[in-house]
Amino acid sequence: MKEQILRHALSFIALVVMSLPVHSTEAPSVGPDEGEMMDEPSDKAEDVKLELTAELEAEAAVDLEILGETIAPGEHRKMLWRSPQSFGGFVSPAPLHVINGERPGPVLCFTAALHGDEINGIEISRRLLHKLEAKALRGTVVILPIVNFEGFLRLDRHIGNRWDLNRFFPGDAKGSYPSRVAHALFHDVIVKCDALVDLHTGSYYGENLPQIRGDLSHSGVAKLARGFGGLSVVHDSGPPGSLRGAATQAGVPAVALEIGVALKINVEQVEQGVDGILTLLRRVGMLGRGLRLLEPKASFFHIEWVRSNTSGILINHADLGDRVTKGQKLAEIIDPILSETEDVLAPLDGKVLGRAENQFVSPGFALFRIGVEKTLEEMEAKAEAEAEQSESDDEPKAVPDPEFEQN
């Protein structure tokens, strides 16, 4: 019964996203007054000088050609992306919004629900659409709120026969079903853009503190990653076949924005995600600067895993975002047969960036992601060293764990 109610609720959200008007008064938009009043540079706030900001030097805004349509400057158009996804012979189009600003600038793309059960990104997309107006925007924002429409309707991470769509990019027009969907998205939308933010949540009963993941060995990705204000940044090149990995290789710097847990709307974290995106838009010059002096800088983290050494029922004691010290009790695992308890201790000082929800766990299960804070320079150096090692290493790569599976 609960699953049926949740299924109806999610279907309603999808219909709301698909029927969003071109302009809305639901929430205060980022209007032109903010940009006009605060456009002067500030020497006290750090700008993110992305390569894509070169587009701001253009003399005039230009039309955007996408999905066979032409969107003129100053226009917000809702379109339909007709991917190879179909049900009973009927094509299931997904809504796509294009907001082409009145002034010149880059094309920034946002994708969500690449995994059908990750619905926080859908709500972030909806709120973002209500806050952006073409008359206040430099450049273009492209938003695809529900990529994996099939999985979304089934409350399922996967597409088709339990395939993970985020392992098939850039795709193949004549390949398998998920490969064809990936190819359509990549060539219909992604390559038309200058940068990409792919919205995700935790998976398999795991939850994530709002964070940015990207390959910091790539200069464009590193610059993009530090533009989200105070969100934590983690170096993560992503699994083979990921959208952000393929986009970056194709010349479109891409990061993943991780928010919360699957199949739930985490309102507070959704708001943090929207704020982070608006901060990014200001820092790359696509929106007026606003109150720049109040925006915190990004914190960069190296990840250490904490895994289970036994089987039993996990009861967490440490929350997301907690600062923990070496030896601190993070959780306990209770053997329901023998009524024995084993404590899970922090192996080092750090910050809880991700954790498994309370559930049954087995030996080796990923329980916590502990972030150890580093400088950007340290993270970039580590990322470059790992990239060089990867290129020279002929050993087969380990298969990612299903727990906290990479997005």
C-alpha positions in Angstrom: 0.0 0.0 0.0 2.8 2.4 0.9 4.6 1.6 -2.3 1.5 2.3 -4.3 1.0 5.7 -2.6 4.7 6.5 -3.2 4.4 5.5 -6.8 1.3 7.8 -7.3 3.1 10.6 -5.6 6.2 10.3 -7.8 4.0 10.1 -11.0 2.4 13.4 -9.8 5.8 15.0 -9.4 6.7 14.0 -12.9 3.5 15.5 -14.3 4.2 18.7 -12.4 7.7 18.9 -13.9 6.4 18.2 -17.4 3.7 20.8 -17.1 5.8 23.6 -15.6 4.9 27.0 -17.3 7.5 29.0 -19.1 7.4 31.5 -16.2 6.2 31.0 -12.6 5.6 33.1 -9.6 5.8 30.3 -7.1 9.1 31.4 -5.8 11.1 34.7 -6.0 13.1 34.6 -9.2 16.6 35.9 -9.5 15.6 39.1 -11.3 17.5 41.8 -13.2 17.7 44.2 -10.2 20.1 42.0 -8.5 22.3 41.8 -11.5 22.2 45.5 -12.2 22.9 46.5 -8.7 25.7 44.0 -8.0 27.5 43.5 -11.4 30.6 45.3 -10.4 33.6 43.0 -9.6 34.5 42.4 -6.0 38.1 42.1 -5.0 37.1 40.4 -1.8 35.3 37.4 -3.3 36.9 34.7 -5.3 35.6 34.3 -8.9 35.7 30.9 -10.6 37.5 31.7 -13.8 36.3 28.9 -16.0 37.2 28.5 -19.6 33.5 28.7 -20.4 33.4 32.3 -19.1 35.1 33.4 -22.4 31.6 33.3 -23.9 30.7 36.3 -21.8 33.0 38.5 -24.0 30.7 37.9 -27.0 29.1 41.1 -28.3 25.5 39.7 -28.5 23.5 36.6 -27.3 22.9 34.0 -30.0 20.3 31.4 -30.9 20.6 27.9 -29.4 20.0 25.0 -31.8 18.9 21.9 -29.9 16.5 19.0 -30.6 15.8 20.4 -34.0 14.5 23.7 -32.6 15.9 27.2 -32.4 15.6 29.1 -29.1 16.2 32.8 -29.4 17.8 35.0 -26.8 15.4 36.0 -24.0 13.2 32.9 -24.5 12.3 30.1 -22.1 11.0 27.1 -24.0 9.8 23.7 -22.7 10.6 20.9 -25.1 10.3 17.1 -25.2 13.4 14.9 -25.6 12.2 11.7 -27.4 14.8 9.1 -26.4 14.6 5.4 -27.4 12.7 4.7 -24.1 9.3 3.3 -24.9 6.5 1.4 -23.2 4.3 -1.0 -25.2 5.3 0.7 -28.5 4.7 4.2 -27.2 7.6 6.6 -27.0 7.9 8.2 -23.6 9.3 11.7 -24.1 11.0 13.5 -21.2 10.6 17.2 -20.5 13.6 19.5 -21.3 13.7 23.2 -20.5 15.9 25.7 -22.2 16.4 29.2 -20.8 18.3 31.3 -23.3 19.5 34.6 -21.6 19.2 38.0 -23.2 22.9 38.5 -22.8 25.7 36.3 -24.2 27.3 33.6 -22.1 28.0 29.9 -21.9 25.6 27.0 -22.1 25.3 25.1 -18.8 23.4 21.8 -18.6 21.8 20.1 -15.6 20.6 16.5 -15.8 18.7 14.6 -13.1 17.2 11.2 -12.4 19.7 9.3 -14.6 18.9 6.7 -11.9 15.1 6.6 -11.7 14.9 6.3 -7.9 17.0 9.5 -7.3 14.3 12.1 -7.0 16.1 14.9 -5.1 17.5 16.1 -8.4 14.0 16.4 -9.9 13.0 18.7 -7.1 16.2 20.7 -7.4 15.4 21.1 -11.1 11.9 22.3 -10.4 13.0 24.9 -7.9 15.8 26.1 -10.2 13.3 26.6 -13.0 11.2 28.8 -10.9 14.2 31.0 -9.9 15.7 31.7 -13.3 14.5 34.2 -15.9 15.9 34.7 -19.3 16.0 38.5 -18.9 18.4 38.2 -15.9 20.6 35.5 -17.4 23.9 35.6 -19.3 24.2 32.6 -21.5 21.9 29.5 -21.5 20.7 27.0 -18.9 19.5 23.6 -20.2 17.6 21.4 -17.7 16.6 17.8 -18.2 14.8 16.9 -14.9 14.1 13.2 -15.6 16.5 11.3 -17.8 15.5 7.8 -16.9 11.8 8.2 -17.2 11.2 4.4 -17.4 13.1 3.8 -14.1 11.4 6.8 -12.4 7.9 5.4 -13.1 9.0 2.0 -11.6 10.7 3.6 -8.6 13.8 1.8 -9.9 17.5 2.9 -10.2 17.9 0.9 -13.4 16.7 1.0 -17.0 15.4 -1.9 -19.0 16.6 -5.3 -17.7 18.3 -3.8 -14.6 21.0 -2.0 -16.5 22.7 1.0 -14.9 22.4 3.7 -17.6 25.3 5.6 -16.0 27.7 2.9 -17.3 27.0 3.2 -21.0 28.2 6.7 -22.0 28.9 8.0 -24.6 26.7 5.3 -26.0 26.2 3.6 -29.3 23.3 4.3 -31.7 23.3 0.7 -32.8 24.2 -0.9 -29.5 22.2 -2.3 -26.6 19.1 -0.6 -25.3 20.8 1.5 -22.5 23.6 2.3 -24.9 21.1 3.7 -27.4 19.5 5.8 -24.7 22.9 7.1 -23.6 23.9 7.9 -27.2 20.7 9.9 -27.7 21.2 11.9 -24.6 24.9 12.5 -25.3 24.5 13.7 -28.8 21.1 15.3 -28.6 21.8 17.4 -25.5 25.2 17.1 -23.8 27.6 18.0 -26.7 25.5 21.2 -27.2 26.7 22.5 -23.9 29.9 24.0 -22.4 29.6 22.4 -19.0 27.5 19.8 -17.1 26.2 19.3 -13.6 24.7 15.8 -13.2 22.4 15.5 -10.1 22.4 12.3 -8.0 21.6 10.9 -4.6 23.0 8.0 -2.5 22.1 4.5 -3.6 21.1 1.2 -2.1 20.1 2.6 1.3 23.0 5.0 1.5 22.8 8.7 2.1 25.2 11.5 1.1 25.9 14.9 2.5 25.5 17.5 -0.3 28.8 17.2 -2.1 30.5 17.7 -5.5 32.3 14.8 -7.2 34.6 15.3 -10.1 37.9 14.4 -11.7 40.1 17.1 -10.2 43.0 16.2 -12.4 41.1 18.0 -15.2 41.6 21.8 -14.8 38.1 22.6 -16.1 36.4 20.2 -13.7 38.5 21.5 -10.8 37.4 25.1 -11.5 33.8 24.0 -12.0 33.8 22.0 -8.7 34.9 24.9 -6.5 32.2 27.2 -7.8 29.4 25.8 -5.6 30.2 27.8 -2.5 30.5 25.9 0.8 29.6 22.4 -0.6 32.2 19.7 0.1 34.3 18.6 -3.0 35.6 15.1 -3.4 38.0 13.9 -6.1 36.3 11.0 -7.9 37.0 10.3 -11.6 33.8 8.2 -11.7 33.2 4.7 -12.9 33.8 3.6 -16.6 30.9 4.7 -18.8 29.6 7.5 -16.5 28.0 10.5 -18.1 30.3 13.0 -16.4 33.4 11.0 -17.4 32.3 10.8 -21.0 31.3 14.4 -21.1 34.7 15.6 -19.7 36.5 13.4 -22.2 34.4 15.1 -25.0 35.5 18.6 -23.9 32.5 19.3 -21.6 33.7 19.7 -18.0 31.3 17.8 -15.8 30.7 17.2 -12.1 28.1 15.2 -10.1 26.2 16.9 -7.4 25.2 14.3 -4.7 22.3 15.1 -2.5 20.6 12.9 0.2 19.1 9.4 -0.3 17.1 7.6 -3.0 13.3 7.6 -3.1 13.1 10.5 -0.6 12.9 14.3 -0.9 15.4 15.7 1.6 14.0 19.3 1.7 16.9 20.9 3.6 19.5 19.3 1.4 17.5 20.1 -1.7 17.7 23.8 -0.7 21.4 23.5 -0.2 21.7 22.1 -3.7 19.7 24.9 -5.2 21.8 27.5 -3.3 25.0 25.9 -4.5 23.8 26.0 -8.1 22.8 29.7 -7.9 26.2 30.4 -6.4 27.9 28.6 -9.3 25.8 30.7 -11.8 26.9 33.9 -10.1 30.6 32.9 -9.9 30.8 32.1 -13.6 29.1 35.4 -14.4 25.8 34.0 -15.6 23.8 35.8 -12.9 24.3 39.0 -11.0 26.8 38.7 -8.2 24.4 39.1 -5.3 25.8 39.1 -1.8 29.2 37.6 -2.8 30.9 38.4 0.5 28.6 35.9 2.3 29.4 33.0 0.1 31.8 30.4 1.7 34.5 28.7 -0.2 34.5 25.1 -1.1 36.2 22.5 1.2 38.1 19.6 -0.5 38.2 16.1 0.9 40.1 12.9 0.4 37.9 9.9 1.1 38.5 7.0 3.5 36.1 4.1 3.8 34.9 2.4 7.0 33.6 -1.1 6.4 31.9 -3.7 8.5 33.9 -6.6 9.9 30.9 -8.6 11.0 27.2 -9.3 10.2 24.2 -7.9 12.0 21.9 -5.0 12.4 23.6 -1.6 11.9 22.6 1.2 14.3 24.3 4.5 13.5 25.5 7.0 16.1 27.3 9.5 13.8 25.2 11.7 11.6 26.0 13.2 8.2 28.2 16.2 8.5 29.6 15.2 11.9 33.2 16.0 12.6 34.6 12.8 14.2 37.9 11.9 15.8 40.0 8.8 15.7 38.5 6.1 18.0 35.1 7.7 18.2 32.1 5.4 18.1 30.4 5.8 14.7 27.9 2.9 15.0 27.3 -0.5 16.4 26.5 -3.8 14.7 24.2 -6.1 16.7 24.0 -9.8 16.2 20.3 -10.6 16.6 21.0 -14.3 17.2 23.7 -14.1 19.8 22.7 -10.6 21.1 26.4 -9.5 20.8 27.4 -6.0 19.8 30.5 -4.8 17.9 31.3 -1.1 17.9 32.4 0.6 14.7 35.1 3.1 15.4 36.5 6.0 13.4 39.9 5.1 12.0 41.0 8.7 11.7 39.8 12.3 12.2 37.5 13.6 9.5 34.0 14.5 8.4 31.1 12.1 7.7 30.3 12.7 4.0 28.2 9.5 3.5 26.8 6.6 5.5 24.7 3.6 5.2 21.2 3.8 6.6 20.3 1.5 9.6 19.9 -2.0 8.0 21.3 -5.5 8.0 25.0 -5.5 6.9 27.6 -8.2 6.1 31.3 -8.3 6.4 32.9 -5.8 4.1 29.8 -3.6 3.7 30.6 0.1 3.2 29.3 1.8 6.3 30.8 5.3 6.2 32.6 7.7 3.9 35.0 9.8 6.0 36.4 12.9 4.4 39.8 14.1 5.3 40.1 17.8 4.5 42.9 18.8 2.1 43.8 22.0 0.2 42.8 22.3 -3.5 46.5 22.0 -4.5 46.9 18.8 -2.5 43.8 17.3 -4.1 44.8 18.3 -7.6 48.3 16.8 -7.1 46.8 13.6 -5.8 44.3 13.5 -8.7 47.0 14.0 -11.3 49.2 11.3 -9.6 46.3 8.8 -9.7 45.6 9.7 -13.3 49.2 9.0 -14.3 49.2 5.7 -12.3 46.0 4.7 -14.0 47.4 5.3 -17.4 50.5 3.2 -16.7 48.8 0.4 -14.7 47.8 -2.7 -16.7 46.2 -4.4 -13.7 42.4 -4.9 -14.0 40.4 -2.3 -12.1 38.3 -3.5 -9.1 34.6 -3.7 -9.5 32.8 -1.0 -7.4 30.9 -2.2 -4.4 27.1 -2.1 -4.8 26.9 -0.3 -1.5 27.4 3.5 -2.1 27.7 2.6 -5.8 29.4 5.4 -7.7 27.1 7.7 -9.6 
